Amino acid sequence: MATIAKPNTEVIRQATLKAFQGKLDNYHIESLLELQKSEESSVITATGSLYFALFYGVISCNPSDYPYEFEESSWGLGGSAISSAGVMYTAYESWDNFFHMTTGYHAQGIADAGGLFQITFFNGLSPIGQFNAVSGGIGVFEVGGNGKWKKK
């Protein structure tokens, strides 16, 4: 899992760029991806899930060893049930800053490389962190909206 789940892999890089092409300034996405490749960046383990049926779903992310959880409702069209363990990266030097500054998210499923579940977290229009996990048999999906981390 570690090989595919690191943001410096080409699959994750291309998926991130494709998801936000024309929606965000490439500079912001490239900056996040460059920070995540750095040896100095902090990496933590986490679990993520998405349960979606017809028009409504719930997305969640729970980092290991941190007293925060992310759980938000999503509206859209489709159906999916995913639960995976993976890794998280942030553009901030402090995870506390990341957890307090998150205002939204974008989640997607990528069928390439066996299946990838990705959640990108935002502060306004700036991406500030990402969760990536391998999830076998995953289909293509895309959801997003406003969201905040909450203390457990």
C-alpha positions in Angstrom: 0.0 0.0 0.0 2.7 2.5 0.8 4.0 2.6 -2.8 0.7 3.7 -4.3 -0.5 5.8 -1.4 2.3 8.3 -1.4 1.4 11.5 -3.2 4.7 11.6 -5.0 3.6 8.7 -7.2 2.6 9.7 -10.7 -0.9 8.1 -10.4 -1.9 10.3 -7.5 -0.2 13.4 -9.0 -2.1 13.1 -12.3 -5.4 12.3 -10.5 -5.1 15.4 -8.3 -4.2 17.6 -11.3 -7.0 16.3 -13.4 -9.6 16.7 -10.6 -8.8 20.4 -10.2 -7.9 21.4 -13.8 -9.7 24.6 -14.7 -11.2 24.8 -11.1 -8.1 25.9 -9.2 -4.9 27.6 -9.9 -2.3 24.8 -10.7 0.2 26.7 -8.5 -1.8 25.7 -5.4 -2.1 22.1 -6.3 1.5 21.8 -7.4 2.6 23.5 -4.1 0.7 20.9 -2.1 2.1 18.0 -4.1 5.6 19.3 -3.7 5.3 19.7 0.0 4.0 16.2 0.3 7.0 14.8 -1.5 9.4 16.5 0.9 11.2 14.4 3.4 10.4 17.1 6.0 6.6 16.7 5.6 4.6 15.0 8.3 2.9 11.8 7.4 0.2 10.2 9.5 -1.9 7.1 9.0 -5.7 7.3 8.8 -8.8 5.5 7.7 -11.3 6.9 5.2 -14.7 5.8 4.1 -17.5 6.8 1.8 -21.0 5.3 1.9 -23.2 6.6 -0.9 -26.6 5.4 -2.1 -28.7 7.0 -4.9 -28.7 10.7 -3.9 -27.1 10.8 -0.4 -23.9 9.7 1.2 -21.6 10.2 4.2 -17.8 10.6 3.9 -15.4 10.3 6.8 -11.7 10.4 7.7 -10.2 9.4 11.0 -6.5 10.0 11.6 -4.6 7.6 13.9 -3.2 9.1 17.1 -5.1 12.4 16.8 -8.3 13.4 18.6 -10.1 14.6 15.4 -12.6 13.1 13.0 -14.1 14.3 9.7 -17.6 13.3 8.8 -19.8 15.1 6.4 -22.9 14.5 4.3 -22.8 14.6 0.5 -25.5 14.9 -2.1 -25.2 13.7 -5.6 -26.0 10.7 -7.8 -24.6 7.2 -7.7 -23.7 4.4 -5.3 -20.5 3.3 -3.6 -19.3 1.8 -0.3 -15.6 2.2 0.4 -13.5 1.9 3.6 -9.7 2.0 3.4 -6.6 2.6 5.5 -4.1 5.1 4.1 -1.9 8.1 4.7 -2.4 11.8 5.2 -0.2 14.8 4.3 -0.6 18.5 5.1 0.8 21.7 3.7 1.0 23.0 7.3 3.9 22.4 9.7 1.4 21.6 12.5 -1.4 19.1 12.2 -3.4 21.2 14.7 -3.4 24.1 12.2 -4.6 21.7 9.5 -7.5 20.4 11.6 -8.6 23.9 12.6 -8.2 25.5 9.2 -10.1 23.0 7.0 -13.3 24.5 5.5 -14.1 22.0 2.7 -13.2 18.8 0.9 -13.2 17.0 -2.5 -13.2 13.2 -2.6 -12.7 11.1 -5.6 -12.3 7.5 -6.6 -9.8 6.7 -9.3 -9.9 3.3 -11.0 -6.2 3.4 -12.1 -3.5 1.3 -10.4 -6.0 -1.0 -8.7 -8.2 1.7 -7.2 -7.4 4.9 -5.3 -9.6 6.7 -2.7 -8.5 10.3 -2.3 -9.8 13.2 -0.1 -8.3 16.6 -0.6 -9.0 19.1 2.2 -9.3 22.9 1.6 -9.1 26.2 3.4 -11.2 28.3 1.1 -9.9 27.5 -2.4 -6.4 26.5 -1.2 -5.7 22.8 -0.8 -4.1 22.2 2.6 -3.9 18.4 2.9 -4.8 15.1 1.4 -5.8 11.5 2.4 -4.8 8.7 -0.1 -5.5 5.0 0.2 -5.6 2.0 -2.1 -9.1 0.6 -2.4 -9.4 -2.4 -4.6 -12.3 -2.5 -7.0 -13.1 1.1 -6.5 -15.2 2.8 -9.2 -15.0 6.4 -10.4 -16.8 8.9 -8.2 -16.5 12.5 -7.2 -18.1 14.4 -4.3 -17.3 17.5 -2.3 -18.5 20.4 -0.2 -18.0 22.3 3.0 -16.7 20.5 6.0 -14.8 20.8 9.2 -12.8 18.5 11.5 -14.4 17.9 14.9 -12.9 16.8 18.2 -13.6 13.2 19.1 
